[in-house]
Amino acid sequence: MRLARGSEDTGVAKLEGTIQIAGLPPHRGFMIDVCFFSVESAGSPAPYDGDPPVDVVTDCDRVFERVDLEKESVETTFEQDFALERRAGYYFVQLRVILFRVQDGKAFAQAEQFFFGRRPLRIPVESNVTFPVAWPPQSLSELHHYRTFKPQNRPWWRFW
């Protein structure tokens, strides 16, 4: 991580890193958000025991979005560099990934959260960070079904 220009005055630093995802099933694209949970110190426990509910996640940045429901990808790995600015301090990090899959002519959005909760990340850090993710191997039939979205005048994945 390198400090952003002007960070001495504003207390803002640039976090640079890489997201690595392995074990992806055939898919039609995905979206990745990096979410931050500010804590007081390096010894702070993970908020919400490392499983924050959706409604408390307010500090997120979308770092990748590519969805094409007409074209299936069979790539099993993915890597994305990112650079984000945050105020200097300690943060726990969660990746939120929505993977779009098709089965029997129906499109599904598989939402997964990956919380890095061993210890908080100190921003600024001295080097780039890497967030490795192993995609869960469940088939679509094993996943929970929450609700169905039907397209209206806009692409259905824009409801998120």
C-alpha positions in Angstrom: 0.0 0.0 0.0 1.2 3.4 -0.8 -0.1 6.6 0.7 -2.2 8.7 -1.6 -1.1 12.2 -2.4 -2.3 14.7 0.2 -2.9 11.9 2.7 -0.7 13.5 5.3 -3.2 16.4 5.5 -6.5 14.4 5.1 -5.7 11.1 6.9 -6.7 9.2 3.8 -4.7 6.4 2.4 -4.8 4.2 -0.7 -5.3 0.5 -0.2 -4.0 -1.5 -3.2 -4.5 -5.2 -3.5 -5.7 -8.2 -5.4 -8.7 -10.5 -5.2 -8.1 -14.1 -6.2 -11.1 -16.5 -6.7 -10.6 -20.2 -7.3 -13.1 -23.0 -7.9 -15.6 -21.0 -9.9 -18.4 -23.1 -11.5 -19.6 -22.2 -15.1 -21.2 -18.8 -14.8 -22.5 -15.8 -16.7 -20.5 -13.2 -14.8 -20.3 -11.6 -11.4 -20.0 -8.5 -9.2 -17.5 -8.0 -6.4 -17.8 -5.5 -3.6 -15.1 -4.9 -0.9 -16.7 -3.9 2.4 -15.0 -2.4 5.4 -15.8 -2.5 9.1 -13.9 0.0 11.1 -12.6 -1.0 14.6 -10.7 0.8 17.3 -7.4 -1.2 17.3 -5.4 -4.2 16.2 -6.8 -6.2 19.2 -10.5 -5.5 18.4 -12.7 -8.6 17.9 -14.4 -9.1 14.5 -17.8 -7.3 14.5 -20.9 -9.5 14.5 -18.6 -12.5 15.2 -17.4 -12.3 11.6 -20.9 -12.7 10.1 -22.4 -9.2 9.7 -26.1 -9.0 8.6 -26.8 -7.4 5.2 -28.4 -4.3 6.7 -25.3 -3.2 8.7 -23.0 -3.3 5.7 -22.7 0.4 4.7 -19.0 0.9 3.7 -18.6 -0.9 0.4 -17.0 -0.3 -3.0 -17.7 -2.2 -6.1 -14.4 -3.3 -7.6 -15.6 -5.4 -10.4 -18.8 -6.0 -12.5 -19.2 -8.0 -15.6 -22.5 -9.8 -16.4 -23.5 -11.3 -19.7 -26.5 -13.7 -19.4 -26.1 -14.7 -23.0 -22.5 -16.0 -22.7 -21.2 -18.7 -20.3 -17.7 -18.6 -18.9 -16.0 -21.8 -17.9 -13.0 -20.1 -16.3 -12.5 -21.6 -12.9 -10.2 -18.8 -11.6 -10.3 -15.0 -11.5 -8.0 -12.3 -10.4 -8.7 -8.6 -10.0 -6.5 -5.8 -8.8 -8.1 -2.9 -7.0 -7.2 0.4 -5.4 -9.5 2.1 -2.8 -9.1 5.0 -0.5 -10.0 4.9 3.2 -9.2 6.9 6.3 -6.2 5.6 8.2 -7.2 3.1 10.8 -8.1 -0.6 11.5 -10.6 -2.5 9.4 -12.0 -5.9 9.0 -12.7 -6.7 5.4 -15.5 -8.7 3.7 -15.8 -9.6 0.1 -19.4 -9.8 -1.3 -19.6 -11.6 -4.6 -22.7 -12.2 -6.7 -22.2 -15.0 -9.3 -24.7 -15.3 -12.1 -25.5 -18.9 -13.1 -27.9 -20.6 -15.5 -29.5 -24.0 -15.0 -32.4 -25.5 -17.0 -32.9 -22.1 -18.8 -33.3 -20.2 -15.5 -30.9 -17.6 -14.3 -29.7 -17.6 -10.6 -27.8 -15.0 -8.6 -25.6 -16.8 -6.1 -24.6 -14.3 -3.4 -21.6 -15.3 -1.2 -19.8 -13.3 1.6 -16.2 -13.9 2.5 -15.2 -12.3 5.8 -11.5 -12.0 6.6 -11.7 -12.1 10.4 -8.5 -13.3 11.9 -7.3 -9.8 12.6 -8.1 -6.3 11.3 -6.2 -4.8 8.4 -4.2 -1.7 9.3 -4.6 1.1 6.7 -2.1 2.2 5.6 -0.2 -1.1 5.1 3.3 -1.3 3.7 2.5 -3.6 0.7 -0.3 -4.8 -1.4 -2.8 -7.1 0.2 -4.3 -10.3 -1.4 -7.7 -11.6 -0.6 -7.8 -15.3 -1.6 -11.2 -16.9 -2.0 -12.2 -20.5 -2.6 -15.7 -20.6 -4.1 -18.0 -23.0 -2.2 -18.7 -26.2 -4.3 -22.5 -26.4 -3.8 -24.7 -27.1 -6.8 -27.5 -24.7 -7.5 -30.1 -27.2 -6.1 -28.2 -27.1 -2.7 -28.5 -23.3 -2.3 -31.1 -21.5 -0.4 -33.8 -19.8 -2.5 -34.8 -16.4 -1.2 -36.8 -14.7 -3.9 -37.4 -14.5 -7.6 -36.9 -11.4 -9.7 -38.6 -10.8 -13.0 -37.3 -8.4 -15.6 -39.1 -5.2 -16.2 -37.8 -2.3 -18.2 -34.2 -2.8 -17.1 -31.8 -5.8 -16.8 -32.9 -7.9 -13.8 -29.4 -7.9 -12.2 -29.7 -4.1 -11.6 -32.0 -4.8 -8.7 -29.0 -5.0 -6.4 
